[in-house]
Amino acid sequence: MSSVFVRMAIYVLSPLLTMLAGLLGGWGVSYDAATHMLTINVEAVIAAAVAAAGLSGAIFARWGVK
């Protein structure tokens, strides 16, 4: 596999993985089974999205230029 394909996969997957880690870690989303309520903390979800964009930008800064 070419390094170009690896870089493209990292560009695409890094925001998704960062958001998934934030959501699974309890950053902003919780479910109460007793009341059947899904609660979303908007500030925490936005922080996870910013972290995802930052990680993607850091990868691009490292490998995006020749």
C-alpha positions in Angstrom: 0.0 0.0 0.0 1.3 3.4 -1.0 2.0 6.0 1.7 -0.4 8.3 -0.1 -3.3 5.9 0.6 -2.2 5.7 4.3 -2.1 9.5 4.6 -5.6 9.8 3.0 -7.0 7.1 5.3 -5.5 9.0 8.3 -7.0 12.3 7.0 -10.4 10.8 6.7 -10.4 8.7 9.9 -8.7 11.0 12.4 -11.8 13.3 12.9 -14.1 10.3 13.1 -11.9 8.5 15.6 -11.5 11.6 17.8 -15.2 12.2 17.8 -15.8 8.5 18.6 -13.3 8.6 21.5 -15.0 11.6 22.9 -18.5 10.1 22.6 -17.5 6.8 24.1 -15.6 8.5 26.9 -18.8 10.2 28.0 -17.8 13.6 26.7 -21.1 15.1 26.0 -23.5 12.2 25.4 -25.1 10.1 28.1 -28.1 7.8 28.1 -30.3 7.1 31.1 -32.0 3.7 30.7 -34.5 4.3 33.6 -36.1 7.4 31.9 -35.1 6.5 28.3 -33.5 9.9 27.9 -30.5 10.7 25.7 -28.7 13.8 27.0 -26.3 15.8 24.8 -23.9 18.4 26.3 -23.4 20.7 23.4 -20.2 22.3 24.7 -18.5 19.0 25.2 -19.5 17.8 21.7 -18.2 21.0 20.2 -14.9 20.6 22.1 -14.6 17.1 20.7 -15.3 18.4 17.2 -12.6 21.1 17.6 -10.2 18.5 18.8 -11.0 16.3 15.8 -10.3 19.2 13.5 -7.1 20.0 15.3 -5.9 16.5 15.0 -6.7 16.4 11.3 -4.9 19.8 10.8 -1.9 18.5 12.7 -1.7 15.5 10.4 -2.0 17.7 7.4 0.7 20.1 8.7 3.1 17.2 9.1 2.4 15.2 5.9 0.5 17.7 3.7 3.5 19.6 2.5 6.5 18.4 0.6 
